């Protein structure tokens, strides 16, 4: 519904024009990568590399990573594949929950429903 975009929350507070979300869309030349986002990514990379160097077990819970832009899927699969024994990818996606043959489980639920079910299961452990 295009009228929704007329609401003030979708407008730039300075100029009133339709605001563009600061989300990177593949080869997006208009993305504004702030220093803080670069630092966050750097911290994340070092954290993950440290876990992988220690061969630590990691669990990646991926919520809704689709096939149109597979970067989220690849990120999770690579993180689990490069980590220690017992690592696991949990893919929550109601329409495409296919996973690699090892170290992964696909659950055909949306993010909220899947996370609630995972939480309920963990509460029983």
Z-matrix of the N, CA and C atoms (Angstrom, degrees):
N
C 1 1.437
C 2 1.531 1 109.18
N 3 1.316 2 119.79 1 104.84
C 4 1.467 3 122.80 2 -175.17
C 5 1.532 4 114.01 3 -62.30
N 6 1.325 5 118.17 4 -23.98
C 7 1.467 6 119.56 5 179.98
C 8 1.526 7 111.87 6 -63.18
N 9 1.323 8 116.23 7 -26.89
C 10 1.465 9 120.37 8 179.70
C 11 1.520 10 110.08 9 -58.07
N 12 1.336 11 117.15 10 -34.75
C 13 1.461 12 121.07 11 -177.97
C 14 1.525 13 113.31 12 -68.07
N 15 1.329 14 117.01 13 -10.01
C 16 1.464 15 120.30 14 177.13
C 17 1.525 16 112.22 15 -79.76
N 18 1.334 17 117.44 16 -12.87
C 19 1.463 18 120.32 17 179.18
C 20 1.527 19 109.97 18 -63.81
N 21 1.317 20 115.99 19 149.77
C 22 1.464 21 120.94 20 -175.52
C 23 1.524 22 113.17 21 -61.97
N 24 1.328 23 117.85 22 -28.22
C 25 1.468 24 119.06 23 -178.84
C 26 1.528 25 112.52 24 -66.84
N 27 1.317 26 118.00 25 -17.36
C 28 1.463 27 121.58 26 177.99
C 29 1.525 28 112.47 27 -97.42
N 30 1.313 29 116.88 28 6.98
C 31 1.461 30 122.21 29 -176.99
C 32 1.521 31 111.29 30 -111.73
N 33 1.307 32 116.24 31 148.05
C 34 1.459 33 122.09 32 176.23
C 35 1.527 34 108.24 33 -66.96
N 36 1.332 35 118.26 34 129.30
C 37 1.459 36 119.89 35 -179.39
C 38 1.531 37 113.38 36 -68.11
N 39 1.327 38 117.95 37 -19.94
C 40 1.469 39 120.93 38 -179.49
C 41 1.526 40 112.48 39 -87.18
N 42 1.339 41 116.32 40 -48.80
C 43 1.468 42 118.73 41 -172.64
C 44 1.522 43 113.85 42 -109.38
N 45 1.348 44 117.80 43 -14.20
C 46 1.457 45 121.07 44 179.65
C 47 1.515 46 114.87 45 82.55
N 48 1.326 47 117.88 46 -3.23
C 49 1.470 48 121.27 47 179.00
C 50 1.530 49 110.13 48 -74.91
N 51 1.333 50 114.97 49 162.03
C 52 1.450 51 120.57 50 177.12
C 53 1.529 52 108.53 51 -58.71
N 54 1.315 53 116.90 52 126.25
C 55 1.462 54 121.56 53 -176.89
C 56 1.521 55 110.45 54 -81.19
N 57 1.300 56 115.44 55 144.20
C 58 1.455 57 122.12 56 176.84
C 59 1.515 58 108.08 57 -100.90
N 60 1.333 59 118.31 58 127.16
C 61 1.471 60 118.44 59 178.39
C 62 1.520 61 109.95 60 -66.16
N 63 1.321 62 116.52 61 142.50
C 64 1.456 63 120.36 62 179.17
C 65 1.526 64 109.27 63 -85.61
N 66 1.322 65 114.12 64 69.57
C 67 1.454 66 123.23 65 180.00
C 68 1.519 67 107.15 66 -122.91
N 69 1.337 68 116.13 67 134.58
C 70 1.457 69 119.65 68 -178.86
C 71 1.520 70 109.87 69 -80.84
N 72 1.333 71 116.14 70 123.99
C 73 1.457 72 122.78 71 178.23
C 74 1.524 73 108.54 72 -111.56
N 75 1.319 74 117.28 73 89.64
C 76 1.470 75 124.38 74 179.06
C 77 1.520 76 112.22 75 49.30
N 78 1.315 77 118.69 76 -116.91
C 79 1.465 78 121.94 77 -176.10
C 80 1.527 79 110.80 78 -86.37
N 81 1.311 80 116.61 79 47.45
C 82 1.460 81 123.90 80 -174.39
C 83 1.524 82 110.68 81 -76.81
N 84 1.312 83 117.28 82 110.11
C 85 1.457 84 121.90 83 -179.73
C 86 1.534 85 112.39 84 -80.19
N 87 1.328 86 118.39 85 -10.30
C 88 1.460 87 121.60 86 -179.39
C 89 1.525 88 113.22 87 -97.77
N 90 1.309 89 117.83 88 -0.33
C 91 1.464 90 120.79 89 -180.00
C 92 1.522 91 109.81 90 -67.34
N 93 1.322 92 116.30 91 134.48
C 94 1.453 93 121.81 92 -179.53
C 95 1.525 94 108.38 93 -103.95
N 96 1.317 95 115.96 94 98.30
C 97 1.456 96 121.14 95 -178.65
C 98 1.525 97 108.92 96 -83.91
N 99 1.315 98 116.86 97 106.76
C 100 1.460 99 120.58 98 -178.98
C 101 1.519 100 110.03 99 -78.20
N 102 1.329 101 115.28 100 160.36
C 103 1.461 102 120.35 101 178.05
C 104 1.522 103 110.88 102 -60.19
N 105 1.338 104 117.15 103 -36.32
C 106 1.462 105 119.08 104 -178.43
C 107 1.524 106 111.13 105 -67.99
N 108 1.332 107 117.85 106 -36.55
C 109 1.463 108 118.61 107 178.56
C 110 1.527 109 110.81 108 -70.29
N 111 1.320 110 116.93 109 -34.47
C 112 1.467 111 120.49 110 176.16
C 113 1.522 112 109.57 111 -65.56
N 114 1.335 113 117.07 112 -42.61
C 115 1.466 114 120.74 113 178.44
C 116 1.532 115 111.47 114 -64.06
N 117 1.340 116 116.28 115 -42.11
C 118 1.465 117 119.53 116 178.85
C 119 1.527 118 110.77 117 -60.67
N 120 1.317 119 116.62 118 -43.19
C 121 1.466 120 120.21 119 179.67
C 122 1.523 121 110.46 120 -64.69
N 123 1.328 122 116.64 121 -39.91
C 124 1.455 123 121.32 122 179.53
C 125 1.532 124 110.71 123 -63.94
N 126 1.331 125 116.61 124 -43.76
C 127 1.467 126 121.03 125 177.86
C 128 1.527 127 109.77 126 -62.26
N 129 1.336 128 116.59 127 -45.27
C 130 1.462 129 120.75 128 178.46
C 131 1.528 130 110.68 129 -58.92
N 132 1.332 131 117.47 130 -48.24
C 133 1.469 132 120.84 131 -178.79
C 134 1.525 133 111.01 132 -58.04
N 135 1.328 134 117.21 133 -46.75
C 136 1.467 135 119.98 134 -179.03
C 137 1.533 136 111.42 135 -65.21
N 138 1.328 137 116.66 136 -38.69
C 139 1.465 138 121.16 137 177.00
C 140 1.531 139 110.13 138 -60.41
N 141 1.342 140 117.11 139 -47.24
C 142 1.459 141 121.23 140 -178.73
C 143 1.523 142 111.16 141 -67.17
N 144 1.326 143 117.40 142 -43.03
C 145 1.465 144 120.17 143 179.50
C 146 1.530 145 110.99 144 -61.64
N 147 1.332 146 116.24 145 -37.45
C 148 1.464 147 120.08 146 178.57
C 149 1.528 148 110.19 147 -64.84
N 150 1.319 149 117.35 148 -44.39
C 151 1.467 150 120.47 149 177.33
C 152 1.523 151 110.96 150 -61.04
N 153 1.331 152 116.28 151 -43.81
C 154 1.464 153 120.20 152 -178.91
C 155 1.523 154 111.53 153 -66.32
N 156 1.338 155 117.03 154 -37.67
C 157 1.465 156 120.26 155 178.64
C 158 1.527 157 110.65 156 -64.33
N 159 1.328 158 116.36 157 -33.54
C 160 1.469 159 121.47 158 178.85
C 161 1.531 160 111.78 159 -82.99
N 162 1.333 161 116.44 160 -3.39
C 163 1.470 162 122.77 161 -175.01
C 164 1.531 163 110.39 162 55.09
N 165 1.328 164 115.56 163 38.51
C 166 1.465 165 121.66 164 177.32
C 167 1.523 166 109.68 165 -70.68
N 168 1.314 167 115.18 166 152.62
C 169 1.467 168 120.62 167 174.81
C 170 1.521 169 108.68 168 -83.79
N 171 1.325 170 116.72 169 132.64
C 172 1.465 171 121.52 170 178.10
C 173 1.527 172 109.20 171 -126.48
N 174 1.307 173 115.04 172 152.43
C 175 1.460 174 121.52 173 172.85
C 176 1.514 175 106.82 174 -121.43
N 177 1.311 176 116.73 175 124.32
C 178 1.459 177 122.89 176 176.86
C 179 1.522 178 107.34 177 -108.10
N 180 1.329 179 116.25 178 122.94
C 181 1.461 180 120.30 179 175.23
C 182 1.516 181 106.82 180 -106.64
N 183 1.319 182 115.54 181 109.67
C 184 1.468 183 122.33 182 -177.33
C 185 1.523 184 108.68 183 -99.83
N 186 1.311 185 116.00 184 123.94
C 187 1.468 186 121.39 185 -177.57
C 188 1.526 187 110.44 186 -110.35
N 189 1.318 188 117.10 187 107.28
C 190 1.454 189 121.83 188 170.97
C 191 1.510 190 116.98 189 76.22
N 192 1.320 191 118.76 190 17.46
C 193 1.465 192 119.98 191 177.32
C 194 1.520 193 109.70 192 -68.00
N 195 1.313 194 117.33 193 111.36
C 196 1.456 195 121.25 194 -176.29
C 197 1.510 196 113.05 195 -90.83
N 198 1.329 197 115.47 196 -178.18
C 199 1.455 198 121.57 197 -178.03
C 200 1.524 199 113.43 198 -89.29
N 201 1.331 200 118.25 199 -16.44
C 202 1.462 201 120.53 200 -177.33
C 203 1.530 202 110.97 201 -62.71
N 204 1.325 203 116.66 202 -43.32
C 205 1.466 204 122.53 203 176.43
C 206 1.528 205 106.02 204 -128.69
N 207 1.331 206 117.12 205 94.47
C 208 1.466 207 120.53 206 -169.58
C 209 1.530 208 115.59 207 -80.03
N 210 1.321 209 119.37 208 8.84
C 211 1.469 210 120.34 209 -175.33
C 212 1.522 211 112.64 210 -60.12
N 213 1.330 212 117.91 211 -37.10
C 214 1.465 213 120.22 212 178.65
C 215 1.519 214 109.84 213 -65.55
N 216 1.321 215 116.31 214 -42.85
C 217 1.466 216 120.36 215 178.82
C 218 1.524 217 111.17 216 -61.72
N 219 1.308 218 116.43 217 -46.59
C 220 1.467 219 121.19 218 -178.28
C 221 1.527 220 109.80 219 -62.63
N 222 1.327 221 116.71 220 -41.90
C 223 1.471 222 121.18 221 179.69
C 224 1.530 223 110.78 222 -57.32
N 225 1.321 224 116.63 223 -49.95
C 226 1.458 225 120.26 224 -179.32
C 227 1.515 226 113.21 225 -66.34
N 228 1.320 227 116.53 226 -43.72
C 229 1.466 228 120.74 227 179.81
C 230 1.523 229 110.80 228 -61.59
N 231 1.336 230 116.89 229 -44.24
C 232 1.464 231 120.88 230 179.86
C 233 1.525 232 111.27 231 -65.53
N 234 1.336 233 116.82 232 -41.08
C 235 1.463 234 120.11 233 -179.92
C 236 1.521 235 110.82 234 -60.16
N 237 1.328 236 116.58 235 -45.06
C 238 1.461 237 120.93 236 -179.31
C 239 1.527 238 110.26 237 -70.32
N 240 1.311 239 117.16 238 -43.26
C 241 1.462 240 121.33 239 -177.31
C 242 1.524 241 111.83 240 -62.33
N 243 1.331 242 117.53 241 -33.39
C 244 1.467 243 121.82 242 -177.12
C 245 1.525 244 112.96 243 -91.36
N 246 1.315 245 117.49 244 2.65
C 247 1.464 246 121.18 245 -177.84
C 248 1.527 247 110.28 246 -103.39
N 249 1.320 248 115.36 247 -178.81
C 250 1.456 249 121.21 248 -172.83
C 251 1.517 250 115.24 249 -71.76
N 252 1.333 251 113.92 250 174.52
C 253 1.460 252 120.79 251 176.14
C 254 1.519 253 109.05 252 -58.74
N 255 1.297 254 116.19 253 146.43
C 256 1.461 255 120.68 254 -178.94
C 257 1.513 256 113.61 255 87.08
N 258 1.331 257 117.51 256 -4.03
C 259 1.466 258 120.14 257 176.99
C 260 1.519 259 108.88 258 -69.79
N 261 1.331 260 115.82 259 151.71
C 262 1.457 261 119.54 260 -174.38
C 263 1.520 262 111.35 261 -149.22
N 264 1.312 263 115.73 262 137.75
C 265 1.462 264 123.11 263 170.65
C 266 1.522 265 107.19 264 -101.53
N 267 1.335 266 116.54 265 126.24
C 268 1.462 267 121.98 266 174.46
C 269 1.519 268 106.07 267 -112.41
N 270 1.313 269 116.60 268 112.68
C 271 1.467 270 121.61 269 -176.98
C 272 1.528 271 109.47 270 -104.21
N 273 1.339 272 116.15 271 115.89
C 274 1.461 273 122.26 272 176.65
C 275 1.518 274 108.33 273 -102.21
N 276 1.321 275 116.32 274 114.80
C 277 1.458 276 119.96 275 179.14
C 278 1.536 277 107.44 276 -161.42
N 279 1.331 278 117.54 277 118.94
C 280 1.461 279 119.31 278 -175.72
C 281 1.527 280 114.02 279 -66.30
N 282 1.331 281 117.92 280 -24.44
C 283 1.463 282 118.92 281 -175.53
C 284 1.524 283 114.25 282 -114.11
N 285 1.340 284 118.50 283 -18.05
C 286 1.461 285 119.92 284 -179.26
C 287 1.527 286 109.75 285 -149.93
N 288 1.319 287 115.17 286 84.54
C 289 1.465 288 119.65 287 -177.57
C 290 1.528 289 111.74 288 -108.61
N 291 1.333 290 117.31 289 22.03
C 292 1.465 291 119.95 290 178.11
C 293 1.526 292 109.17 291 -62.93
N 294 1.333 293 115.28 292 142.90
C 295 1.463 294 121.06 293 -176.64
C 296 1.523 295 110.32 294 -133.77
N 297 1.347 296 116.58 295 165.43
C 298 1.464 297 119.32 296 173.92
C 299 1.529 298 110.70 297 -59.96
N 300 1.310 299 116.35 298 162.71
C 301 1.462 300 121.62 299 -174.37
C 302 1.527 301 113.49 300 -66.18
N 303 1.318 302 117.84 301 -26.86
C 304 1.463 303 120.55 302 -178.68
C 305 1.518 304 110.64 303 -126.75
N 306 1.319 305 115.77 304 159.84
C 307 1.463 306 124.39 305 175.26
C 308 1.520 307 113.47 306 57.09
N 309 1.323 308 118.50 307 31.83
C 310 1.461 309 119.52 308 -176.07
C 311 1.516 310 111.63 309 -154.91
N 312 1.334 311 114.28 310 151.77
C 313 1.460 312 120.98 311 173.13
C 314 1.527 313 107.70 312 -139.20
N 315 1.325 314 115.97 313 134.31
C 316 1.458 315 121.50 314 177.60
C 317 1.511 316 110.20 315 -105.35
N 318 1.321 317 116.00 316 132.70
C 319 1.465 318 120.92 317 -179.10
C 320 1.524 319 108.35 318 -122.09
N 321 1.339 320 117.60 319 120.14
C 322 1.470 321 120.47 320 -175.81
C 323 1.533 322 112.95 321 -80.32
N 324 1.331 323 115.48 322 61.94
C 325 1.460 324 121.77 323 177.46
C 326 1.524 325 109.01 324 -133.13
N 327 1.326 326 116.19 325 157.21
C 328 1.454 327 120.82 326 172.65
C 329 1.519 328 110.21 327 -70.94
N 330 1.331 329 116.22 328 170.92
C 331 1.458 330 121.23 329 -175.46
C 332 1.526 331 112.39 330 -58.41
N 333 1.318 332 118.37 331 -52.94
C 334 1.460 333 120.93 332 -176.41
C 335 1.524 334 111.60 333 -62.37
N 336 1.316 335 116.65 334 -49.32
C 337 1.464 336 120.23 335 -179.96
C 338 1.517 337 112.20 336 -63.00
N 339 1.319 338 116.43 337 -41.58
C 340 1.458 339 120.76 338 -179.53
C 341 1.515 340 112.50 339 -67.05
N 342 1.340 341 116.56 340 -43.11
C 343 1.463 342 119.75 341 179.13
C 344 1.529 343 111.40 342 -65.96
N 345 1.323 344 116.27 343 -37.91
C 346 1.471 345 118.92 344 176.68
C 347 1.522 346 110.98 345 -62.92
N 348 1.337 347 116.79 346 -42.96
C 349 1.469 348 120.41 347 179.79
C 350 1.530 349 110.84 348 -65.69
N 351 1.336 350 117.13 349 -40.13
C 352 1.459 351 119.87 350 177.20
C 353 1.523 352 110.51 351 -62.93
N 354 1.329 353 116.58 352 -43.44
C 355 1.460 354 121.01 353 179.45
C 356 1.531 355 110.80 354 -62.07
N 357 1.320 356 116.73 355 -44.99
C 358 1.470 357 120.63 356 178.28
C 359 1.522 358 110.98 357 -59.31
N 360 1.322 359 116.60 358 -41.45
C 361 1.474 360 120.58 359 179.09
C 362 1.521 361 110.99 360 -65.95
N 363 1.326 362 117.35 361 -41.68
C 364 1.461 363 120.48 362 179.94
C 365 1.523 364 111.53 363 -67.38
N 366 1.313 365 117.92 364 -31.49
C 367 1.462 366 121.04 365 178.68
C 368 1.527 367 111.07 366 -64.94
N 369 1.315 368 117.26 367 -27.70
C 370 1.462 369 121.62 368 -179.41
C 371 1.529 370 112.82 369 -82.89
N 372 1.322 371 116.80 370 -12.83
C 373 1.481 372 120.32 371 -176.99
C 374 1.512 373 110.61 372 -80.59
